[in-house]
């Protein structure tokens, strides 16, 4: 476990031991695969609630970053938002005890949620940018289940869309923050008729079981009202992702009391909408090591085996040294 995460647990141990009830917390952690049934029994055998909480924290302190994150998300899911807030600033950036970024297997829950929500798959050549993903997740945490906007902005080609998709490719994060799912809309440059079609398609997708059968909305205002109704009645705990927003007037059509993550080249697009707003800037260049990692994936070689010319290639591609 990261030293920062460990120190945070130690610092707030007394508050955690005093307030948490362990059974449901442990259910989440067992589901995430970070706590064993034997460890659960050890906790349950303690005579008092505080002793059970103390034993659970002792077990967590001996584990890795994944366990810390699972414990944090379990607190959120069980309504301990104040306690989760104590741990939030120390959420580990890397997800495994080996210190490597976790790209591994996606759970069936995540796969289903992303497929149903139209979230793009990872590109063939993919490198992790965990610090940025973590920053975006932290901004979404700040919405705290209330309507608001998180904006990922940067130059064309800097990876904004990939980062948005990676943000929700996280089992514990989705379960804790957006159990109602995610809904991806590729917006791009649109005129009014094009925007209306995007809204119509989204409304149809949000009401696939036709719980509220109606004709398609005929104009943008009607579509905005329909979207508001569907999000409030059927998808309260979900996230709407708007990819590639160009103009503020387009964003107004989605200003309907939702939690929204958007990508754009212009961070001022949210100036015309209401609610809390957070921004995550993305630099246009990649560091030297990331550049070498991408090149090694392209040529199907280990990074250590790349020839000396590789450094010249990534420098020519404007990688930041």
N, C-alpha and C positions, 0 to 999 in steps of 0.2 A: 504494500500500500504506500502511496505517496506520503512523504513526511508531512506535507501540509494537511492532507486529509486526516492522517493519524492524529496530529496535534489538535485539529479541530474537534475530533471525537473526544479526545481527552479533556479539552477545555470545557466542552458542554456536557460531559458525562453526567454530572449531577442533575441537570435539568432533564435530560433524557430518561435517566433512571427513575426520576420522580413521577413522570407523567405517562409514559407509554405503557400500553397493555400489549403484551407480546404475541398472543396467539395468531391474530390476523396478520401482524407484521411478518411473522415467520412463515405463514402460508405463502405470501408473496415471494419471499426469499427462497423458499424451497422450489416454487414454480420457476424462478429464474435460474435455479441450479447452483446457487452460491451457499446454500445451507443444507446439511444432511439431516435425515430423519433422526439419527443418533444424537446430533447436536440439538435438535428440537427437543428430544426427550430429556436431555441434560438440563435444558432451560426449564422445562415443565416440572421437573423434580424439585425445584427450589420452592420453599414454603410460602414466600410472599411475593406480591407483584413487583416490588422494588428489587428484590433479590433476583427474580427472573429477568428483569430488564438489565440488571448489572451483569448477569452471566451472559446474556445475549451480546452486550457491548464488548465484553472480554473476548468473546469468540470472533466478533467482527474485527477487532483490533489485530488479530492474528492472521487475517485474510488479506485479499488483494483489492485493487481498485473497483473491480466488478461488484464485490460485496458491499463496498461503501455506497456505490451508486444504487444498488438494489435496495439497500436500507433507506436511502434518501427518497427514492420513488415510492417505496412502501409507506413511508410517513405521509407523503402527499396524498396517496390514494385512501389512506385511512383517516384523513381529516386533521392530521397534525401539521398544519401549514406553518405555524409559528416555530415548531421544532425543526421542520425541514428548512426553514429560512436560516436557521443557525448554521446548517451544514452546506448551504447553497454555494457560498463563495469559495469553498474548498473542493468542489466537485472535480475529480481528477480529469485531466485532458485525455490521457491514454486509458484504455479500457482493460488492459491485461497485466498480470503480474510480471510478465516478461518484459514489459516496457515497450512493446510494439503496438502500433495502432491496430485496432480491431477492425478488420474488413470482413471477416469470416462469414459463417453461414447466417442466413436470414431465417427467422422463425416463420412457421406457417401463418401465424397471426399477422406478422408484418407483411408477408407476401400477399396475403388476402386483402388487407387494408389498402396497400399501395396499388394493387391491381384494380380493385374496385374504384379507387379514387383517381385512376388515370395518371399516376406518378411515373415518370420515365424511368427506365432501367439504367443501371450504371453504364457508362461508355465502355467500349472494349478495352481501351487503355485508361486505367484509372489509378490515381494515387490519392492517398488520404490527405486531408487538410483538417485534422482534428481540432486544432485550436480555433479555426473559424467556425466549424460546425458547433463546437461547444459554446462559442460566443453567441451564435444565433439561437441556440437552445436556451441560453440564459436570458436573452431578451424576451423570448416567448414565455418563459417562466414568469417574467415580470408582469405579463398581462393578467396572470392569476385567475384565468377563467373568464375574465371580463372582455368586452369588445375592445379592439385596439389593432395597431398596425406595427409590423416589424418589416423594415425595408433593407434588402440586400442591394447595395448599389456599387457600380464600378464600370469600367470601360468594357466595350464589346469583346467577347472572347476570354474574359478573365475567370469564367467558371461559376457565375452566379447561379445558373439553373442547376448545375450539378450539386452545388452546395445546398440549395434549397431542398433537393431530393434527398441528399444524405442526411439532412437534419431530421427527417421523419423516418429514416431507415434504422430505427432504434426501438427495440421491443419495449423496454422499460419506460422510455420517454413517451411513447404513444399510449401505453396503458395508463400512465399517470396523468398525462395532460390532455390527450385527445382520444379518449376511448370511443368516441363517436365516429372516428375516422378522419381522413383527409380528402380534400377534393381539389384536384389540380386543373387549372384552366390556362392553356397557352394563349395569351392574348395577342401580343405583337401590335403592329401598326394596323389600326382599324378605322373605317368610317362608321357612321351610325348604323347602317344596315349590317355591316360585318359584326359590330358589337352586339346588336340585337340577336343575331344568329348564335353568337357565343353564349349569351344569356339564356336563350331558348334551350340550347343543348344542355346547359348546366341544370336548368330547372327540370328538364326531362330526366336527367341522370339522378337527381336528388329525389325524384318521386317515381322510381322504377316500378314499385309495387302498386302504383296508381291509387294510393290512399286518398289523394285529393284530386280526382280526375277533373281536368279542365282543358279547354282548348289552349293552344300555345299563346303566350302574350303577344299582342300586336304592336307594341311600341316599347321603348326603353323604360319608361316610367312604370308601365304595367309589369314588365319583366322584373324590375327592381323590387316592386311590391311582392310579387310571387316569390322571389328569392328570399326576401326577408321572412315571409310566412313559413317557407320550407325550412329555413335554417333554425328558426325559433321553435317550430313545432316538431320537427323530425331529426334535426342534426345539431342540437344545442352544444354538445361537447366535441365538436369537430373543428378542423382547421381548413380554411380556404386559402389555397396557394395560387397567386396570380403571377404568371411568368411573363416577363418582358413587357412591362407597362411603359408607354411612351408619353401619354398625355394625361394631365389632371382630370379632364372632363370624362375620360374613360373610367378613372378610378371612382368617380362620384356614383356611377351606376352600381358599385359594390359596397357603398357606404350604408350598411344596413344592420349595424349592431352585431357584427361577426368578429371573430378572431382571424386576422388576415396576415399572411406572410407574402411579400411580393418582391420581385426582382425588377430592377430598372437601371438605366444609365444616368438617371436624373433624380437625385434624392428629394428634390423640391416637389415631386408629383403629389406628395401627401399633404401639401400645404392647404389644399382645398377641402380636406375631409376632417371629420370630427373624431375625438377620442385620443387616448394615449398613443404616442408614436416613439418608436425606437429604431435606430439605424445601425447597420453593420457594414462598414466600408470594406471593399475587396480590392487589393492592389492588382495592377495589371500584370506584373511580373512574378515569376516563381524563383525561389532560391536555387542556388547551385545544386544542392543535393536532390531537390525535387526534380530539377531538370534532368539530372543523370538518371533518376529513377524512371522517369517517363521514357527516356531514350532506351534504357535497358529493356523496358517492356515492349517497345516497338520492335527491337531487333532480337527479342527473346534470349537475352543474355543476363547473367548476373551482373549487378552494378560493378562489383570488384573486378570483373573480367573485361570491362570495356577498354578499348585501346585509348592511347593518349589523345588521339584526335577528337574523342568525345567531348573534351572540355572546350575545344575550339568550336565545335558544332553548337553547343548550347550557348556559348558566348555570342555567336553570330545570330542566334535566335532571340537575343535580347534578354536572356535570363539574368537575374540580378545576382551578382557575385558578392 
